[in-house]
Amino acid sequence: MIDEVQKAEQLNQLSDEIEKLIDRVADDVREQRGAEEERRASGFVIYLLRNTEKAPFQTLLLKKAGIATNDITETHGFTALKDYCERLSLQARVEDAVRPSRDYLNPCLGIIVDGWP
């Protein structure tokens, strides 16, 4: 378990990474609304959050640090992303059990954006 200052720093880093997803979602929406052959999303899109080493945040490490899914959904970055998605008739949620590939034994943290046509 880490102290409250380290936990707050970790949550701020996560929040900043989530807020950066707004631009990625905007790009994906533009592509999705383009020509039929350009459409990629259907149903939902998973955006992995990455740490400073560009590796996905592993859920187990976050839990050991005392960071729960609810902590993440209460950050300013997630709130901004959620509000942005709602304006586009999409929904954002935190998923802590994403397995991006077999290379990752532990589940990773992802942001799911639902509601794609």
C-alpha positions in Angstrom: 0.0 0.0 0.0 1.3 3.5 -0.9 0.8 6.7 1.1 -2.0 9.1 0.2 0.4 11.5 -1.6 1.6 8.8 -3.9 -2.0 7.6 -4.4 -3.0 11.1 -5.4 -0.1 11.4 -7.8 -1.0 8.1 -9.4 -4.6 9.1 -9.7 -3.6 12.4 -11.3 -1.5 10.5 -13.8 -4.4 8.3 -14.7 -6.7 11.2 -14.9 -4.4 13.0 -17.3 -4.1 9.9 -19.5 -7.9 9.5 -19.5 -8.4 13.2 -20.5 -6.0 12.6 -23.5 -8.5 10.0 -24.7 -10.9 12.8 -25.6 -8.9 13.5 -28.7 -8.6 9.9 -29.7 -12.4 9.4 -29.3 -12.9 12.5 -31.4 -10.7 11.1 -34.2 -12.4 7.8 -34.0 -15.8 9.4 -34.2 -14.7 11.4 -37.3 -13.5 8.2 -38.9 -16.6 6.3 -37.9 -18.8 8.9 -39.6 -16.7 8.8 -42.8 -17.1 6.4 -45.7 -18.4 2.9 -45.0 -15.1 1.2 -45.8 -13.4 3.4 -43.1 -15.6 2.4 -40.3 -13.9 0.4 -37.6 -15.9 0.6 -34.4 -19.0 -1.5 -33.8 -20.6 -1.7 -30.4 -17.7 -0.6 -28.2 -14.0 0.4 -28.3 -11.4 -0.4 -25.7 -8.8 2.2 -25.0 -5.9 0.9 -22.9 -4.3 3.3 -20.4 -0.5 3.3 -20.4 2.0 4.2 -17.8 5.2 6.3 -18.4 7.0 3.2 -19.8 4.1 2.9 -22.4 3.0 -0.4 -20.9 -0.7 -0.9 -20.0 -1.5 -0.1 -16.4 -2.0 -3.5 -14.7 -5.0 -3.7 -12.5 -3.3 -5.8 -9.8 -0.6 -3.1 -9.3 -3.3 -0.4 -9.0 -5.2 -2.4 -6.4 -2.0 -2.9 -4.4 -1.6 0.8 -4.4 -5.1 1.2 -3.0 -6.7 2.6 -6.2 -10.1 1.2 -7.0 -12.3 1.7 -10.1 -14.5 4.2 -8.2 -11.4 6.3 -7.5 -10.7 6.5 -11.2 -14.3 7.3 -12.2 -14.2 10.3 -9.8 -11.1 11.9 -11.4 -11.5 15.1 -13.5 -10.1 13.3 -16.6 -12.8 10.6 -16.5 -15.5 13.1 -15.8 -14.4 15.2 -18.8 -14.3 12.1 -21.0 -17.7 10.9 -19.8 -19.3 14.3 -20.5 -17.7 14.5 -23.9 -19.0 11.0 -24.8 -22.5 11.8 -23.6 -22.6 14.8 -25.9 -22.0 12.3 -28.8 -24.5 9.8 -27.5 -21.7 7.5 -26.3 -21.0 6.1 -22.9 -17.6 5.8 -21.1 -16.8 3.3 -18.4 -13.8 1.9 -16.6 -13.0 -1.7 -17.1 -10.3 -3.3 -14.9 -10.2 -6.8 -16.5 -8.9 -6.1 -20.0 -6.4 -8.6 -21.4 -4.8 -6.9 -24.4 -2.9 -10.0 -25.4 -1.4 -13.2 -24.1 1.8 -11.3 -23.3 0.0 -9.8 -20.3 -0.8 -12.3 -17.5 -2.5 -9.8 -15.3 -5.6 -7.9 -16.4 -5.1 -4.3 -17.4 -7.0 -1.1 -17.0 -9.0 0.1 -20.0 -11.6 2.7 -20.8 -14.6 1.3 -22.7 -16.6 3.6 -24.9 -20.0 2.1 -25.8 -22.7 3.0 -28.1 -21.0 2.9 -31.5 -23.4 2.2 -34.4 
